[in-house]
Amino acid sequence: MGSHQLASLIRMANQIAENNRHVGDDAAVAHVVSGHLSRFWARSMKQQIQAYLEAGGEELNPAARVAIAQL
């Protein structure tokens, strides 16, 4: 995946987290986001975003960071 594709994954993970903000605190949101990513993202997408998180993941919001760490 190129940098444009990674940027899209980051944007999508953050949007999923923001769209689920209504469920509660970051831990609750992260649980929902983690489930979503597990069910709907391809293995390659999850591997790419996990590698990004391991490299610092500076553009991910807090709930997205926790969700990706839970994968």
N, C-alpha and C positions, 0 to 999 in steps of 0.2 A: 504494500500500500504506500502511496506517495503522501507527501505532506498535505495535499488538498484532502485526501481521504481521511487522514488522521484528524484534520481540522473539522471535518464533518462529524466524525465520531465524537469528538469533544463537545461540539455544539449540541448534538443529539442527546448525549448523556446529561448535559447541563439542562437542556429543555425538559427532558423526562423528569428530572429532579424538581425543577421549578413547577411543572404542571401537576406534581403530586404534593406540593407544599401543604395542601389542605389536610393531609393525613396526620400532621403533627410535627414533632421535632425532627432534627436531622436523622436520628436513629430510625424513626418510623419511616421517614421518606426513603432512606437508604434501603430498608428492607423491601419496600415496594419496587424501587428502581432495580435492585439486584435481581428480584424475581422476573421483572420485565426483560432485563438483559439476558438472563439465563434462558428464558423461553423464546425470545424473538431475535436475538442477535446470533449471527453465524459464529462458529468457533474462531475463525480468523479475525473477526471484528473484536471479539472479547480478548483475544491474545494481543492484538494491537493496542487496545486501550489499557490493558493490564501492564504492558511494557512501558507505555507512556506514564502511567502512575508510578511505576517502579523507578523511572528516570526523573521523577519529581512531580509530574502532573500539575504544574502550576496554574493551568487554565481551568482546571476542574473545580466546581464549587464543592463545599464541604460534604454535602449529602452524596454527591456523585462519587467523590473520593472513597467514602465509606462503602458505598454500594459496590464499587469496582474491586475494592479490597476483599469483599465478601464472596466474590465469584470463585 
